[in-house]
Amino acid sequence: MAAKGKQVGPTTQELRENLQEDVDAFLASGKKIQHIPNGVSGVDASKGNKNIAIGQSKKR
């Protein structure tokens, strides 16, 4: 177990800076960020339902 008060991974500020660098590089490459309205799903309904079961399945 990690000692109390010790930072294990990157700080929140480091994560923000890394994300900003990634976004800047993405935009500098000529790509654009597309706004997706709330409520829009990325699931393609024409491909059917793809449920994912997490955990052990029950044997019949």
Backbone torsions as a table, in degrees:
resi	resn	phi	psi	omega
1	MET	NA	139.3	-178.8
2	ALA	-69.4	146.7	178.5
3	ALA	-67.5	144.9	-177.6
4	LYS	-64.1	132.7	177.3
5	GLY	91.5	-6.7	179.7
6	LYS	-88.1	134.1	176.8
7	GLN	-81.0	123.3	-177.1
8	VAL	-89.1	-43.6	-177.4
9	GLY	-118.4	-164.5	178.8
10	PRO	-66.5	151.4	179.0
11	THR	-75.0	166.1	178.0
12	THR	-59.8	-41.1	179.7
13	GLN	-63.6	-40.9	178.0
14	GLU	-63.8	-40.8	177.6
15	LEU	-62.7	-41.9	178.7
16	ARG	-63.3	-43.1	-179.6
17	GLU	-65.0	-41.0	178.2
18	ASN	-64.3	-42.2	178.4
19	LEU	-62.7	-43.5	-179.9
20	GLN	-63.4	-39.8	177.0
21	GLU	-62.7	-41.0	179.0
22	ASP	-65.1	-42.4	179.5
23	VAL	-65.2	-43.9	179.4
24	ASP	-60.8	-42.7	178.9
25	ALA	-65.3	-40.3	178.7
26	PHE	-60.3	-48.4	-178.9
27	LEU	-68.9	-36.3	-179.9
28	ALA	-66.4	-25.0	179.7
29	SER	-78.4	-1.5	177.4
30	GLY	97.1	-1.1	179.9
31	LYS	-82.9	162.4	-179.0
32	LYS	-123.6	152.4	176.3
33	ILE	-92.1	126.8	-178.5
34	GLN	-98.0	131.0	176.8
35	HIS	-83.8	126.8	176.8
36	ILE	-109.4	122.7	-178.7
37	PRO	-64.3	154.4	175.9
38	ASN	-59.4	141.5	176.6
39	GLY	92.6	-10.2	179.5
40	VAL	-83.8	132.6	-177.9
41	SER	-99.4	147.6	175.1
42	GLY	-88.5	0.5	-179.1
43	VAL	-82.2	129.8	178.0
44	ASP	-85.6	108.2	-175.7
45	ALA	-64.6	-23.7	-178.3
46	SER	-73.0	-13.8	-179.5
47	LYS	-93.4	2.4	177.3
48	GLY	88.6	-179.1	-177.6
49	ASN	-88.6	127.1	178.7
50	LYS	-121.8	81.6	178.3
51	ASN	-77.2	144.8	178.0
52	ILE	-114.9	125.1	177.5
53	ALA	-99.6	122.5	178.7
54	ILE	-102.7	131.4	-178.6
55	GLY	111.9	-176.6	-177.9
56	GLN	-81.0	135.7	179.1
57	SER	-79.8	151.5	178.6
58	LYS	-83.0	130.1	177.9
59	LYS	-82.4	138.8	-178.4
60	ARG	-101.2	NA	NA
